[in-house]
Amino acid sequence: MKSNIVILGILFIFMLVMGSYFPTPLTSHTVPGLVTKTLPAVVEVRPGFDNWMGAGVLISEDGWIMTAGHIVENQEVMIITMRDGSKYMSINIISDPNSDIAILKIDADPNSEGDAFPYVRLRRGYPLLGAPVFVIGHPLGMFNTISLGVISNIHQNRSPFGSGLIMTDAEVTHGNSGGPLLDMEGQLLGIIVAGSHYFTGLEANLAVPVAKGRELLEKYVRQ
């Protein structure tokens, strides 16, 4: 009896470990379901006094957003537009001096509206090479556009975007900056910071790993 319990325990642990290595199987419903789940958390991020814009993604129910550092560079006010068209202002902007990532806080209490903000969960660790991923952004002003790809490389160092970058072949162009790179669980892997137009002949779309943004937020909260 005891041996059977031990065997069942080993099998259970094995299944948990293997589940962490092999993501959700792709089906015709996987990506549409994940898009439906994550899209409400993707926002437009626009400087308060300029006409250009980028993307961002909510990472907490109280309105913290992760985006690309160059989107908020030298800005004091950012305008956040949700998928439903509602707009918020942010003056609480924190950038990482060592990588192209930033966090900002919506200046509103979600409870005043009766609901928490939609948000995505942050993944821990790097993805496997070849793992399927998807990107959400606003390329060329086409809002909430989806592109699919795989993880092409990891731990890449490219100036001026930072170190430990994630590379993907998912299509990225102007307007994707600041948008989320997501895995097949709908978890945030990184923030898109550069498209292939930076690298001649190389489909080198880059994302700052989410760990950089997590460190930035935790450091700010500790202060």
C-alpha positions as CSV (number, residue, x, y, z in Angstrom):
1,M,0.0,0.0,0.0
2,K,2.8,2.4,1.0
3,S,4.7,1.6,-2.2
4,N,1.6,2.4,-4.3
5,I,1.3,5.8,-2.6
6,V,5.0,6.5,-3.2
7,I,4.6,5.6,-6.9
8,L,1.6,7.8,-7.3
9,G,3.4,10.7,-5.6
10,I,6.4,10.3,-8.0
11,L,4.1,10.3,-11.0
12,F,2.3,13.4,-9.7
13,I,5.5,15.3,-9.3
14,F,6.7,14.1,-12.7
15,M,3.5,15.4,-14.3
16,L,4.0,18.8,-12.7
17,V,7.6,19.1,-13.8
18,M,6.8,18.1,-17.4
19,G,3.9,20.5,-17.5
20,S,6.3,23.3,-16.8
21,Y,8.4,22.3,-19.8
22,F,5.7,21.7,-22.3
23,P,3.2,24.5,-22.9
24,T,-0.5,24.2,-23.6
25,P,-1.0,22.2,-26.9
26,L,-1.9,24.5,-29.8
27,T,-5.3,24.0,-31.3
28,S,-7.6,26.1,-33.5
29,H,-9.1,27.5,-30.3
30,T,-5.9,28.2,-28.3
31,V,-4.8,31.5,-29.6
32,P,-8.2,33.0,-30.1
33,G,-9.0,32.1,-26.5
34,L,-5.8,33.6,-25.2
35,V,-6.4,36.8,-27.2
36,T,-9.8,37.1,-25.8
37,K,-8.3,36.6,-22.3
38,T,-5.4,39.1,-22.6
39,L,-6.6,41.8,-25.0
40,P,-8.5,43.8,-22.4
41,A,-5.2,44.4,-20.6
42,V,-3.4,45.9,-23.6
43,V,-3.6,49.7,-23.7
44,E,-2.5,52.6,-25.9
45,V,0.2,54.7,-24.3
46,R,0.5,58.3,-25.7
47,P,2.5,61.3,-24.5
48,G,0.3,64.0,-23.1
49,F,1.7,66.7,-25.4
50,D,2.8,64.7,-28.5
51,N,1.1,62.9,-31.4
52,W,3.0,59.6,-31.5
53,M,2.0,56.6,-29.5
54,G,2.9,53.0,-28.5
55,A,1.4,50.2,-26.6
56,G,1.5,49.0,-23.0
57,V,0.1,46.2,-20.8
58,L,-1.6,46.2,-17.4
59,I,0.2,44.0,-14.9
60,S,-1.9,44.6,-11.8
61,E,-5.5,45.2,-10.9
62,D,-4.7,48.6,-9.4
63,G,-3.4,50.0,-12.7
64,W,0.3,49.4,-13.0
65,I,1.4,49.3,-16.6
66,M,4.6,48.0,-18.2
67,T,5.8,49.5,-21.5
68,A,9.0,50.4,-23.4
69,G,11.3,53.0,-21.9
70,H,11.6,55.0,-25.1
71,I,7.9,55.5,-25.2
72,V,7.9,57.5,-22.0
73,E,11.4,59.0,-22.4
74,N,11.5,62.7,-21.2
75,Q,7.7,62.7,-20.6
76,E,5.9,64.0,-17.5
77,V,2.4,63.1,-18.5
78,M,1.1,60.0,-20.4
79,I,-2.4,59.3,-21.6
80,I,-3.6,55.7,-21.3
81,T,-6.5,54.5,-23.5
82,M,-8.2,51.3,-22.7
83,R,-9.7,48.9,-25.3
84,D,-13.2,50.3,-24.5
85,G,-12.1,53.8,-25.2
86,S,-11.9,55.0,-21.7
87,K,-8.9,57.3,-21.0
88,Y,-6.8,57.8,-17.9
89,M,-3.8,60.0,-17.1
90,S,-0.5,58.9,-15.6
91,I,2.1,61.2,-14.0
92,N,3.8,58.4,-12.1
93,I,6.4,57.2,-14.6
94,I,9.5,55.1,-13.6
95,S,12.1,54.1,-16.2
96,D,15.0,51.7,-16.0
97,P,18.3,53.4,-16.8
98,N,19.9,50.1,-17.9
99,S,17.2,48.7,-20.2
100,D,14.4,49.9,-22.5
101,I,11.6,49.3,-20.1
102,A,9.4,51.4,-17.9
103,I,6.4,51.2,-15.5
104,L,3.7,53.7,-15.0
105,K,0.6,53.9,-12.8
106,I,-2.9,54.9,-13.8
107,D,-4.0,57.9,-11.7
108,A,-7.3,56.4,-10.8
109,D,-8.8,54.0,-8.3
110,P,-10.3,51.0,-10.0
111,N,-12.6,50.5,-7.1
112,S,-14.2,53.9,-7.8
113,E,-15.6,52.3,-11.0
114,G,-16.6,49.1,-9.1
115,D,-14.2,46.9,-11.0
116,A,-10.5,46.1,-10.9
117,F,-8.4,46.8,-14.1
118,P,-7.8,43.7,-16.3
119,Y,-4.2,42.5,-16.2
120,V,-1.9,39.8,-17.3
121,R,0.2,37.6,-15.1
122,L,4.0,37.8,-15.2
123,R,5.9,34.7,-16.1
124,R,9.1,33.7,-14.2
125,G,12.2,32.6,-16.1
126,Y,13.0,32.5,-19.7
127,P,11.0,30.7,-22.4
128,L,12.4,27.7,-24.3
129,L,13.9,28.2,-27.7
130,G,11.2,27.5,-30.3
131,A,8.3,28.0,-27.9
132,P,5.2,29.5,-29.6
133,V,4.4,33.1,-28.6
134,F,2.2,36.0,-29.7
135,V,2.5,39.7,-29.7
136,I,-0.3,42.3,-29.3
137,G,0.2,45.9,-30.3
138,H,-0.9,48.8,-32.5
139,P,1.4,48.6,-35.6
140,L,1.0,51.6,-37.9
141,G,-2.0,52.7,-35.9
142,M,-3.9,49.4,-36.5
143,F,-5.1,48.9,-32.9
144,N,-4.9,45.5,-31.1
145,T,-3.2,43.6,-33.9
146,I,-2.0,40.1,-33.2
147,S,1.1,38.4,-34.6
148,L,2.4,34.9,-34.0
149,G,5.8,33.5,-33.9
150,V,8.4,31.5,-31.8
151,I,11.2,32.3,-29.5
152,S,14.2,32.7,-31.8
153,N,16.9,33.4,-29.2
154,I,17.4,34.5,-25.6
155,H,20.0,36.3,-23.5
156,Q,20.8,38.7,-26.3
157,N,22.6,42.0,-25.6
158,R,21.8,44.9,-28.0
159,S,22.5,48.5,-27.3
160,P,20.5,50.7,-26.6
161,F,17.8,48.2,-25.5
162,G,19.7,46.4,-22.8
163,S,20.9,43.0,-21.9
164,G,19.3,39.5,-21.6
165,L,16.9,40.4,-24.4
166,I,14.4,37.9,-25.9
167,M,14.3,37.5,-29.7
168,T,11.2,36.4,-31.6
169,D,10.2,36.1,-35.2
170,A,6.6,37.4,-34.5
171,E,6.0,40.4,-36.7
172,V,6.8,43.7,-35.1
173,T,6.7,47.2,-36.5
174,H,6.1,50.8,-35.5
175,G,3.3,50.9,-32.9
176,N,4.2,47.5,-31.4
177,S,6.8,49.2,-29.1
178,G,5.7,48.7,-25.4
179,G,3.3,45.9,-26.3
180,P,3.4,42.5,-24.7
181,L,5.2,39.3,-25.8
182,L,3.0,36.5,-24.4
183,D,3.3,32.7,-24.1
184,M,0.6,30.1,-24.7
185,E,-0.6,30.4,-21.2
186,G,-1.3,34.1,-21.7
187,Q,1.5,35.1,-19.4
188,L,3.8,38.1,-20.0
189,L,7.3,37.1,-21.2
190,G,8.6,40.5,-22.1
191,I,7.9,44.0,-23.6
192,I,8.5,44.6,-27.3
193,V,11.2,47.3,-27.8
194,A,12.6,46.9,-31.3
195,G,11.6,45.5,-34.7
196,S,13.7,44.0,-37.5
197,H,14.1,47.4,-39.2
198,Y,17.0,47.9,-36.7
199,F,18.9,45.0,-38.1
200,T,19.6,44.6,-41.8
201,G,18.7,41.2,-43.1
202,L,17.8,39.8,-39.7
203,E,14.3,39.2,-38.4
204,A,15.4,40.3,-34.9
205,N,12.4,41.5,-33.1
206,L,13.4,42.1,-29.5
207,A,11.7,42.2,-26.1
208,V,13.0,43.2,-22.7
209,P,12.3,40.2,-20.3
210,V,9.6,40.8,-17.8
211,A,12.0,40.2,-14.9
212,K,13.5,43.7,-15.6
213,G,10.1,45.3,-15.2
214,R,9.3,43.2,-12.1
215,E,12.6,44.4,-10.5
216,L,11.8,48.0,-11.3
217,L,8.3,47.7,-9.8
218,E,9.6,45.9,-6.6
219,K,12.3,48.5,-6.1
220,Y,9.8,51.3,-6.4
221,V,7.3,49.7,-4.0
222,R,10.1,49.1,-1.5
223,Q,10.9,52.8,-1.5
